[in-house]
Amino acid sequence: MKAPTITGVLLTTLMLAGGCVDREAEARRAREDAEAKARAEAARKEMNALPKAFKSPEFFKLNEPDPKTTPQAVPVPEKKQNP
C-alpha cells in the first residue's frame, strides 16, 4: 500500500519540478518588458512632437487682461473685538 503512494508522490514531484516548468517565461517576460519600454518611449516622443506640429488657432487662446489695467484688490481692515 505504501509503494503506490510513494511512487505517486515521486512522480508528482518530478512533474512539478522539471516537466511543468515554463523555461521560456523569463525570456518572454524580459522581451515583453523591452517592447513595452520601446512603445512608451515612442509614444512619449510623439506626444512631445504633436504640439510643435499642430498649433491651435489664435481664436482658441484666452483673452488675458493686461496686468496694468487690472484693478488691484483693496485689503479690508480687520475689525477689533471688545474684550
DSSP file (Angstrom, degrees, kcal/mol; ACC not computed):
  #  RESIDUE AA STRUCTURE BP1 BP2  ACC     N-H-->O    O-->H-N    N-H-->O    O-->H-N    TCO  KAPPA ALPHA  PHI   PSI    X-CA   Y-CA   Z-CA
    1    1 A M     >        0   0    0      0, 0.0     4,-1.0     0, 0.0     0, 0.0   0.000 360.0 360.0 360.0 -32.4    0.0    0.0    0.0
    2    2 A K  H  >  +     0   0    0      1,-0.2     4,-2.8     2,-0.2     5,-0.2   0.823 360.0  64.8 -75.6 -30.3    2.9    2.3    0.7
    3    3 A A  H  > S+     0   0    0      1,-0.2     4,-2.5     2,-0.2     5,-0.2   0.920 102.2  45.6 -62.9 -47.0    4.6    1.6   -2.6
    4    4 A P  H  > S+     0   0    0      0, 0.0     4,-2.4     0, 0.0    -1,-0.2   0.889 114.8  49.4 -64.9 -35.0    1.9    3.1   -4.9
    5    5 A T  H  X S+     0   0    0     -4,-1.0     4,-2.3     2,-0.2    -2,-0.2   0.932 112.9  45.6 -67.2 -45.0    1.6    6.2   -2.6
    6    6 A I  H  X S+     0   0    0     -4,-2.8     4,-2.5     1,-0.2    -1,-0.2   0.905 113.6  50.4 -65.4 -40.4    5.4    6.8   -2.6
    7    7 A T  H  X S+     0   0    0     -4,-2.5     4,-2.6    -5,-0.2     5,-0.2   0.909 110.8  49.1 -63.4 -42.3    5.5    6.2   -6.4
    8    8 A G  H  X S+     0   0    0     -4,-2.4     4,-2.4     2,-0.2    -2,-0.2   0.901 111.5  48.8 -64.7 -40.6    2.7    8.7   -6.9
    9    9 A V  H  X S+     0   0    0     -4,-2.3     4,-2.4     2,-0.2    -2,-0.2   0.915 112.3  48.9 -65.4 -42.4    4.4   11.3   -4.8
   10   10 A L  H  X S+     0   0    0     -4,-2.5     4,-2.4     2,-0.2    -2,-0.2   0.921 112.5  47.3 -64.4 -43.4    7.7   10.8   -6.6
   11   11 A L  H  X S+     0   0    0     -4,-2.6     4,-2.3     2,-0.2    -2,-0.2   0.910 112.7  49.2 -64.6 -41.4    6.1   11.1  -10.0
   12   12 A T  H  X S+     0   0    0     -4,-2.4     4,-2.5    -5,-0.2     5,-0.2   0.913 111.1  50.2 -63.5 -42.0    4.1   14.2   -9.0
   13   13 A T  H  X S+     0   0    0     -4,-2.4     4,-2.5     1,-0.2     5,-0.2   0.906 110.9  49.0 -62.9 -42.6    7.3   15.8   -7.5
   14   14 A L  H  X>S+     0   0    0     -4,-2.4     4,-2.3     2,-0.2     5,-1.1   0.895 111.6  49.4 -65.2 -39.4    9.2   15.1  -10.7
   15   15 A M  I  <>S+     0   0    0     -4,-2.3     5,-2.3     1,-0.2     4,-0.2   0.926 115.3  42.9 -65.7 -43.8    6.5   16.5  -12.9
   16   16 A L  I  <5S+     0   0    0     -4,-2.5    -2,-0.2    -5,-0.2    -1,-0.2   0.870 117.2  46.8 -70.6 -35.5    6.2   19.7  -10.8
   17   17 A A  I  <5S-     0   0    0     -4,-2.5    -2,-0.2    -5,-0.2    -1,-0.2   0.865 134.5  -0.5 -76.5 -36.7   10.0   20.1  -10.5
   18   18 A G  I  <5S+     0   0    0     -4,-2.3     3,-0.4    -5,-0.2    -3,-0.2   0.761 124.1  50.7-124.6 -39.4   11.0   19.6  -14.1
   19   19 A G  I   <S+     0   0    0     -5,-1.1    -3,-0.2    -4,-0.2    -4,-0.1   0.819 110.2  43.0 -81.5 -31.0    8.3   18.8  -16.6
   20   20 A C  S   <S+     0   0    0     -5,-2.3     2,-0.4     2,-0.1    -1,-0.2   0.317  83.1 114.9-100.7   8.8    5.8   21.6  -16.0
   21   21 A V        -     0   0    0     -3,-0.4     2,-1.1    -6,-0.2     3,-0.1  -0.647  64.6-134.1 -84.0 132.2    8.2   24.5  -15.6
   22   22 A D    >   -     0   0    0     -2,-0.4     3,-0.8     1,-0.2     4,-0.4  -0.743  23.8-177.6 -85.5 103.0    7.9   27.1  -18.3
   23   23 A R  T 3  S+     0   0    0     -2,-1.1     4,-0.4     1,-0.2     3,-0.3   0.711  78.4  53.5 -78.3 -19.3   11.5   27.7  -19.2
   24   24 A E  T 3> S+     0   0    0      1,-0.2     4,-2.7     2,-0.1    -1,-0.2   0.463  82.7  91.5 -92.5  -0.9   10.8   30.5  -21.7
   25   25 A A  H <> S+     0   0    0     -3,-0.8     4,-2.7     1,-0.2     5,-0.2   0.906  86.3  47.9 -63.1 -42.9    8.7   32.6  -19.3
   26   26 A E  H  > S+     0   0    0     -4,-0.4     4,-2.3    -3,-0.3    -1,-0.2   0.921 114.4  45.8 -65.9 -43.5   11.7   34.6  -18.1
   27   27 A A  H  > S+     0   0    0     -4,-0.4     4,-2.3     2,-0.2    -2,-0.2   0.905 114.4  49.0 -65.0 -41.0   12.9   35.3  -21.6
   28   28 A R  H  X S+     0   0    0     -4,-2.7     4,-2.6     2,-0.2    -2,-0.2   0.904 110.9  50.2 -64.7 -41.0    9.4   36.2  -22.7
   29   29 A R  H  X S+     0   0    0     -4,-2.7     4,-2.3    -5,-0.2    -2,-0.2   0.912 111.5  47.9 -64.5 -42.6    8.8   38.5  -19.8
   30   30 A A  H  X S+     0   0    0     -4,-2.3     4,-2.2     2,-0.2    -1,-0.2   0.899 113.0  48.8 -64.6 -40.5   12.1   40.3  -20.5
   31   31 A R  H  X S+     0   0    0     -4,-2.3     4,-2.3     2,-0.2    -2,-0.2   0.906 111.5  48.9 -66.1 -41.6   11.2   40.7  -24.1
   32   32 A E  H  X S+     0   0    0     -4,-2.6     4,-2.4     2,-0.2    -2,-0.2   0.884 110.5  51.2 -66.0 -38.3    7.7   42.0  -23.3
   33   33 A D  H  X S+     0   0    0     -4,-2.3     4,-2.3     2,-0.2    -2,-0.2   0.915 110.5  48.8 -63.3 -42.6    9.2   44.5  -20.9
   34   34 A A  H  X S+     0   0    0     -4,-2.2     4,-2.1     1,-0.2    -2,-0.2   0.904 112.4  48.2 -64.5 -40.8   11.7   45.7  -23.5
   35   35 A E  H  X S+     0   0    0     -4,-2.3     4,-2.5     2,-0.2    -2,-0.2   0.897 110.7  51.1 -66.1 -39.6    8.9   46.1  -26.1
   36   36 A A  H  X S+     0   0    0     -4,-2.4     4,-2.4     1,-0.2    -2,-0.2   0.898 110.4  49.0 -64.9 -39.9    6.7   47.9  -23.6
   37   37 A K  H  X S+     0   0    0     -4,-2.3     4,-2.3     2,-0.2    -1,-0.2   0.896 111.0  50.1 -65.9 -39.3    9.5   50.4  -22.8
   38   38 A A  H  X S+     0   0    0     -4,-2.1     4,-2.2     2,-0.2    -2,-0.2   0.907 111.6  48.1 -65.9 -41.2   10.1   50.9  -26.5
   39   39 A R  H  X S+     0   0    0     -4,-2.5     4,-2.4     2,-0.2    -2,-0.2   0.905 111.8  50.2 -64.7 -40.5    6.4   51.6  -27.1
   40   40 A A  H  X S+     0   0    0     -4,-2.4     4,-2.3     1,-0.2    -2,-0.2   0.904 111.1  48.4 -64.8 -40.7    6.3   54.0  -24.2
   41   41 A E  H  X S+     0   0    0     -4,-2.3     4,-2.3     2,-0.2    -1,-0.2   0.899 111.7  49.4 -66.6 -39.9    9.3   55.9  -25.4
   42   42 A A  H  X S+     0   0    0     -4,-2.2     4,-2.2     2,-0.2    -2,-0.2   0.901 111.9  48.6 -65.4 -40.0    7.9   56.1  -28.9
   43   43 A A  H  X S+     0   0    0     -4,-2.4     4,-2.5     2,-0.2    -2,-0.2   0.894 110.5  51.5 -66.1 -39.2    4.6   57.4  -27.5
   44   44 A R  H  X S+     0   0    0     -4,-2.3     4,-1.8     2,-0.2    -2,-0.2   0.913 110.3  48.4 -63.6 -42.9    6.4   60.0  -25.4
   45   45 A K  H  X S+     0   0    0     -4,-2.3     4,-1.6     1,-0.2    -1,-0.2   0.903 111.9  49.8 -63.9 -40.4    8.3   61.3  -28.4
   46   46 A E  H  X S+     0   0    0     -4,-2.2     4,-1.8     1,-0.2    -2,-0.2   0.905 109.5  50.7 -65.2 -41.3    5.1   61.5  -30.4
   47   47 A M  H  < S+     0   0    0     -4,-2.5    -1,-0.2     1,-0.2    -2,-0.2   0.839 110.6  50.1 -66.8 -31.5    3.4   63.4  -27.7
   48   48 A N  H  < S+     0   0    0     -4,-1.8     4,-0.4     1,-0.2    -1,-0.2   0.809 112.3  47.9 -73.6 -28.8    6.3   65.8  -27.5
   49   49 A A  H  X S+     0   0    0     -4,-1.6     4,-1.7     1,-0.2     3,-0.5   0.768  96.1  73.5 -82.7 -26.0    6.2   66.4  -31.2
   50   50 A L  H  X S+     0   0    0     -4,-1.8     4,-2.8     1,-0.2     3,-0.2   0.905  92.0  52.0 -59.9 -46.4    2.5   67.0  -31.5
   51   51 A P  H  4 S+     0   0    0      0, 0.0    -1,-0.2     0, 0.0    -2,-0.1   0.837 111.5  49.4 -61.8 -28.3    2.4   70.5  -30.0
   52   52 A K  H  4 S+     0   0    0     -3,-0.5    -2,-0.2    -4,-0.4     3,-0.2   0.855 115.8  41.9 -75.3 -34.7    5.1   71.6  -32.5
   53   53 A A  H  < S+     0   0    0     -4,-1.7     2,-0.7     1,-0.2    -3,-0.2   0.878 119.8  39.8 -81.1 -39.5    3.3   70.1  -35.5
   54   54 A F  S  < S-     0   0    0     -4,-2.8     2,-0.4    -5,-0.2    -1,-0.2  -0.888  70.1-176.4-118.8 102.3   -0.3   71.2  -34.7
   55   55 A K        -     0   0    0     -2,-0.7    -3,-0.1    -3,-0.2    -5,-0.0  -0.782  28.8-116.8 -96.9 141.1   -0.6   74.6  -33.2
   56   56 A S        -     0   0    0     -2,-0.4     5,-0.1     1,-0.1    -1,-0.0  -0.480  36.1-100.7 -76.8 146.7   -4.0   75.8  -32.2
   57   57 A P    >   -     0   0    0      0, 0.0     3,-1.4     0, 0.0     4,-0.3  -0.160  31.1-109.8 -62.7 160.3   -5.5   78.8  -34.0
   58   58 A E  G >  S+     0   0    0      1,-0.3     3,-1.4     2,-0.2    -2,-0.1   0.803 112.6  66.3 -63.0 -30.8   -5.4   82.2  -32.3
   59   59 A F  G 3  S+     0   0    0      1,-0.3    -1,-0.3     3,-0.0    -3,-0.0   0.628  94.5  59.5 -73.1  -9.3   -9.1   82.3  -31.7
   60   60 A F  G <  S+     0   0    0     -3,-1.4    -1,-0.3     2,-0.1    -2,-0.2   0.599  85.9  97.1 -88.4 -11.7   -8.9   79.5  -29.2
   61   61 A K  S <  S-     0   0    0     -3,-1.4     2,-0.1    -4,-0.3    -3,-0.0  -0.484  82.3-107.9 -78.6 148.6   -6.5   81.4  -27.0
   62   62 A L        -     0   0    0     -2,-0.2     2,-1.2     1,-0.1    -1,-0.1  -0.433  22.1-121.9 -74.4 147.0   -7.8   83.2  -24.0
   63   63 A N        -     0   0    0     -2,-0.1    -1,-0.1     0, 0.0    -2,-0.0  -0.772  33.2-162.6 -87.9  97.4   -8.0   86.9  -23.9
   64   64 A E        -     0   0    0     -2,-1.2     2,-0.1     1,-0.1    -3,-0.0  -0.663  17.4-122.0 -82.5 132.5   -6.0   87.7  -20.9
   65   65 A P        -     0   0    0      0, 0.0    -1,-0.1     0, 0.0     5,-0.1  -0.393  34.1 -96.0 -71.1 153.2   -6.5   91.2  -19.5
   66   66 A D     >  -     0   0    0      1,-0.1     4,-0.9    -2,-0.1     3,-0.4  -0.475  25.3-137.6 -67.4 135.8   -3.5   93.5  -19.2
   67   67 A P  T  4 S+     0   0    0      0, 0.0    -1,-0.1     0, 0.0     3,-0.1   0.765 101.0  60.3 -68.4 -21.8   -2.0   93.3  -15.8
   68   68 A K  T  4 S+     0   0    0      1,-0.2    -2,-0.0     3,-0.0     0, 0.0   0.852 109.2  40.7 -72.9 -33.8   -1.5   97.1  -15.8
   69   69 A T  T  4 S+     0   0    0     -3,-0.4    -1,-0.2     2,-0.1    -3,-0.0   0.546  89.1 105.6 -93.3  -6.9   -5.2   97.9  -16.2
   70   70 A T  S  < S-     0   0    0     -4,-0.9     2,-0.1     1,-0.1     0, 0.0  -0.599  75.8-121.8 -75.0 124.8   -6.5   95.2  -13.8
   71   71 A P        -     0   0    0      0, 0.0     2,-0.2     0, 0.0    -2,-0.1  -0.426  24.7-126.3 -68.0 140.1   -7.7   96.8  -10.6
   72   72 A Q        -     0   0    0     -2,-0.1     2,-0.2     1,-0.1     0, 0.0  -0.592  26.3-104.0 -85.5 148.0   -5.9   95.5   -7.5
   73   73 A A        -     0   0    0     -2,-0.2    -1,-0.1     1,-0.1     0, 0.0  -0.525  31.7-131.5 -72.7 134.9   -7.9   94.2   -4.6
   74   74 A V        -     0   0    0     -2,-0.2     2,-0.2     1,-0.0    -1,-0.1  -0.754  23.7-118.9 -88.7 127.9   -8.1   96.6   -1.7
   75   75 A P        -     0   0    0      0, 0.0    -1,-0.0     0, 0.0     0, 0.0  -0.455  22.9-134.2 -68.9 136.8   -7.2   95.0    1.6
   76   76 A V        -     0   0    0     -2,-0.2     2,-0.1     1,-0.0     0, 0.0  -0.789  20.3-123.1 -92.4 126.4  -10.1   95.1    4.1
   77   77 A P        -     0   0    0      0, 0.0     2,-0.2     0, 0.0    -1,-0.0  -0.420  28.6-113.8 -69.4 144.7   -9.1   96.1    7.6
   78   78 A E        -     0   0    0     -2,-0.1     2,-0.3     1,-0.1     0, 0.0  -0.501  26.1-119.1 -78.5 145.7   -9.9   93.7   10.4
   79   79 A K        -     0   0    0     -2,-0.2     2,-0.4     1,-0.0    -1,-0.1  -0.653  23.9-131.4 -83.7 138.6  -12.5   94.6   13.0
   80   80 A K        -     0   0    0     -2,-0.3     2,-0.4     1,-0.0    -1,-0.0  -0.729  16.9-138.5 -90.7 139.4  -11.3   94.7   16.5
   81   81 A Q        -     0   0    0     -2,-0.4    -1,-0.0     2,-0.0     0, 0.0  -0.756  16.2-119.5 -97.1 143.5  -13.4   93.0   19.1
   82   82 A N              0   0    0     -2,-0.4    -1,-0.0     1,-0.1     0, 0.0  -0.637 360.0 360.0 -80.0 134.9  -14.0   94.5   22.5
   83   83 A P              0   0    0      0, 0.0    -1,-0.1     0, 0.0    -2,-0.0   0.515 360.0 360.0 -75.1 360.0  -12.7   92.3   25.4
